[in-house]
Amino acid sequence: MRLAALVPVLVALASSFATTEAAGQVGQVPAAAARAYTPPRTPDGQPDIQGFWNPVGTFYNIQDLEFQALYQNFKSDPARRGKSLIVDPPDGKIPYQPWAAEKVKVVLQHHADPTPQFLDPNARCFLQGVPRHLNNREFEIFQPPGHVVVFNMAHHTYRVIPLNAGPHIPGDVKLWMGDSRGRWEGNTLVVDVANNNDQTWFDVVGSFHSDALHVAERFTPLSADRIAYEAVMTDPKVYTRPWTFALSLNRIKDYGSELWEEACHENNQRTLDLMLKRPGR
């Protein structure tokens, strides 16, 4: 199996999430809708957002939801770019510092036939990080007392968000999923995510960050079947200013009783070697 053979798999996965969602489904939280809905409560008093959820978006290119379909004529017709999952800045673009913008261009140019340094870490079975694990396949939320827990079907990803749990772990400890601390502000779950490593990407085409990334998340239930999600990314090493990413999370009503297991790597040594090494080594 060649590394390039992984790309069609990524394309197929990403296409299942591509959307031309109508205005208001992806973007700033509709204030009236948030006020109108009162969610049920868990036994410990949390607003109940438990269940199986699906993101409305794409993890192929968060700045351009039509990029995958238009990639072949992207250079000749840049005006045909689609809607972005980035709601601030208004142009839908990540506000990279100049050096970072140049780095992203190089990855973009090579992402369709990558050597390892241009290959999406998600394709190499690494954890997706925050917020990508909410924009990458189905996931489950459940709420044991004092916590919110997220299981993602990809790569056995899980995330435990303690509520009112005190300070973050020491700053020199860097984690793939970061260190989350949550609280409820009314019906909105607010999560502070620190201690991120610099190994995850936000999408397939190399939207990246450093280990200075700080993520501020808000989960606002708008109905029994929809959550508005926003995340503000701050990283003074890579960006010129904070930027905001938004998703609509829709309930899956007929999923069953548990997530399907997706084992990214099951002792396939040859493929693993190709993932982690340059061709020809």
C-alpha positions in Angstrom: 0.0 0.0 0.0 1.4 3.4 -1.0 1.0 6.5 1.1 -0.9 8.2 -1.8 -3.5 5.4 -1.5 -4.6 6.9 1.8 -5.8 10.1 0.2 -8.9 8.6 -1.5 -9.9 7.2 1.9 -9.6 10.7 3.4 -11.6 12.1 0.5 -14.3 9.6 0.9 -14.6 10.3 4.6 -14.6 14.0 4.2 -17.2 13.9 1.5 -19.7 12.3 3.8 -19.6 15.5 5.9 -19.5 18.2 3.1 -22.5 20.5 3.3 -24.2 23.4 1.7 -26.1 24.1 4.9 -28.5 27.0 4.9 -27.7 30.3 6.6 -28.1 30.1 10.4 -27.1 26.4 10.7 -23.4 27.1 10.9 -22.4 30.4 12.5 -23.1 32.5 15.5 -25.5 31.0 18.1 -29.1 32.3 17.4 -29.8 34.1 20.7 -33.6 33.8 20.5 -33.4 30.0 19.8 -31.0 29.5 22.7 -33.4 31.4 25.1 -36.5 29.5 23.8 -35.2 26.0 24.6 -35.0 24.6 28.2 -33.2 21.3 28.2 -34.1 18.5 30.6 -31.7 18.0 33.6 -29.5 15.1 34.6 -29.8 13.7 38.2 -26.9 16.0 39.3 -28.6 19.1 37.7 -26.7 19.5 34.5 -28.6 20.5 31.3 -28.9 17.1 29.6 -27.1 16.9 26.2 -26.4 13.2 26.3 -26.7 11.1 23.2 -25.2 10.4 19.8 -24.3 13.4 17.7 -23.1 14.2 14.1 -21.3 17.3 13.0 -22.6 19.4 10.1 -19.4 20.5 8.4 -16.3 19.0 6.9 -12.9 18.2 8.3 -11.2 18.3 4.8 -10.8 22.1 4.7 -12.4 24.1 7.4 -11.9 27.4 5.5 -13.6 26.1 2.4 -16.4 23.5 2.5 -16.4 23.0 -1.3 -12.6 22.7 -1.6 -12.6 19.0 -2.0 -14.9 19.0 -5.0 -13.2 21.9 -6.6 -9.6 21.0 -5.9 -8.8 20.2 -9.5 -9.7 23.8 -10.6 -8.9 25.5 -7.4 -5.9 27.4 -8.8 -7.6 28.5 -12.0 -10.9 29.6 -10.3 -10.3 30.7 -6.7 -13.6 32.7 -6.7 -15.5 29.4 -6.5 -14.5 28.7 -2.9 -17.3 27.6 -0.6 -18.6 28.5 2.8 -16.2 28.5 5.8 -16.6 27.0 9.2 -14.8 30.1 10.5 -17.2 32.8 11.6 -14.6 35.3 12.8 -12.8 36.9 11.1 -15.7 37.7 8.7 -13.7 36.6 5.6 -13.7 33.0 7.0 -9.9 32.7 6.9 -7.5 31.7 9.7 -5.4 34.8 10.6 -2.0 33.3 10.2 1.2 35.2 10.7 3.1 35.5 7.4 5.5 32.7 8.1 2.7 30.4 9.1 0.6 31.3 6.0 3.6 30.2 3.8 3.9 26.9 5.7 0.2 26.1 5.1 0.6 26.8 1.4 3.3 24.2 1.1 1.2 21.6 2.9 -1.8 22.4 0.7 0.3 21.9 -2.5 1.4 18.5 -1.3 -1.5 17.1 0.6 -3.0 15.1 -2.3 0.2 13.0 -2.7 1.9 13.4 0.7 5.2 12.3 2.2 4.9 12.0 5.9 5.6 15.6 6.8 2.6 16.6 4.6 0.3 13.8 5.7 -2.7 14.6 8.0 -1.9 13.2 11.5 -5.5 11.9 11.6 -4.6 9.6 8.7 -1.7 8.2 10.7 -4.1 7.2 13.5 -3.1 9.9 15.9 -5.7 11.7 18.1 -7.5 14.6 16.4 -7.3 17.2 19.2 -9.8 19.9 20.0 -12.0 20.9 18.3 -11.4 18.5 15.4 -12.7 15.4 17.3 -16.1 17.0 17.2 -15.9 17.6 13.5 -14.7 14.1 12.6 -17.3 11.3 12.6 -20.1 10.5 15.0 -19.6 10.9 18.7 -21.4 10.3 22.0 -21.8 12.6 24.9 -22.7 11.3 28.4 -22.7 13.0 31.7 -21.7 11.1 34.9 -22.0 13.3 38.0 -19.7 16.3 37.9 -18.4 15.5 34.4 -19.1 15.7 30.6 -17.5 12.9 28.6 -17.1 12.6 24.8 -16.5 9.4 23.0 -15.6 9.7 19.3 -15.9 6.5 17.1 -12.5 7.3 15.4 -9.3 6.0 16.9 -10.9 5.2 20.3 -10.8 8.9 21.1 -12.3 9.9 24.4 -12.3 13.2 26.4 -13.2 13.8 30.0 -14.3 17.3 31.0 -14.5 17.8 34.7 -16.8 20.5 36.0 -15.6 23.1 38.5 -12.4 21.1 38.9 -9.8 23.8 39.7 -6.7 24.8 37.8 -5.2 23.1 34.7 -2.3 20.7 35.0 1.3 22.2 34.8 1.9 24.1 31.6 4.9 22.1 30.5 2.7 19.0 30.1 1.4 18.9 26.6 -1.4 16.5 25.5 -3.0 15.4 22.2 -6.4 16.3 23.5 -5.3 19.1 25.8 -6.5 19.5 29.4 -10.2 20.5 29.7 -12.0 22.3 32.5 -15.7 22.9 32.1 -18.6 24.8 33.8 -22.2 25.5 33.0 -23.3 29.1 32.3 -27.1 28.7 32.3 -27.7 26.1 29.6 -24.4 26.6 27.9 -21.4 24.3 28.6 -18.3 26.5 28.6 -14.9 24.6 28.4 -11.4 25.9 28.7 -8.8 23.8 26.9 -5.1 24.3 27.7 -1.9 22.1 27.5 -2.3 21.3 23.8 0.6 19.8 22.0 1.5 21.0 18.5 0.9 17.7 16.6 -2.7 18.0 15.6 -4.2 19.7 12.6 -7.7 21.2 12.3 -8.3 19.6 8.9 -6.7 17.4 6.1 -5.0 20.3 4.3 -2.7 21.4 7.1 -4.5 24.1 9.1 -2.2 24.0 12.2 -1.3 25.5 15.5 1.5 25.5 18.0 1.8 24.2 21.6 0.6 27.7 22.7 -2.9 26.9 21.5 -5.7 27.8 23.9 -9.3 26.8 23.0 -12.4 28.3 24.6 -15.5 26.2 23.7 -19.3 26.8 24.1 -21.9 24.1 23.6 -25.4 25.7 23.5 -28.4 23.3 23.1 -31.0 25.0 20.8 -33.4 22.1 20.8 -33.6 18.5 21.8 -31.9 17.6 18.5 -29.4 20.4 17.9 -26.4 21.9 19.7 -24.7 25.1 18.5 -20.9 24.7 19.0 -18.3 27.5 18.9 -14.6 27.5 19.7 -12.3 30.5 19.9 -8.7 29.6 19.1 -5.9 31.7 20.5 -2.2 31.0 19.6 0.2 34.0 19.7 2.9 31.9 18.1 1.0 31.2 14.9 -2.0 33.6 14.5 -2.2 37.4 14.4 -5.5 37.4 16.5 -8.0 34.9 18.0 -10.4 33.3 15.5 -13.7 31.5 16.0 -14.8 28.1 14.5 -18.5 27.1 14.6 -20.4 23.9 14.0 -24.0 22.6 14.2 -24.2 19.3 16.0 -27.3 17.2 15.1 -28.6 14.4 17.2 -28.5 10.9 15.6 -31.9 9.4 16.6 -31.6 5.8 15.2 -28.0 5.0 16.0 -28.5 2.2 18.5 -27.1 1.7 22.0 -23.4 2.3 21.5 -20.9 3.7 19.0 -19.5 1.5 16.3 -15.8 0.8 16.8 -13.4 2.2 14.2 -10.0 0.7 14.8 -7.6 2.8 12.7 -4.6 0.5 13.1 -4.8 -3.2 13.8 -1.2 -4.5 13.6 -0.8 -3.7 9.9 3.0 -3.3 10.2 3.7 -2.6 6.5 1.1 0.3 6.3 2.4 1.7 9.6 5.9 1.8 8.2 4.8 3.7 5.2 2.8 6.1 7.4 5.8 7.0 9.6 8.7 6.9 7.2 9.7 8.7 4.0 9.4 6.5 0.9 12.8 5.0 -0.1 14.1 4.7 3.5 
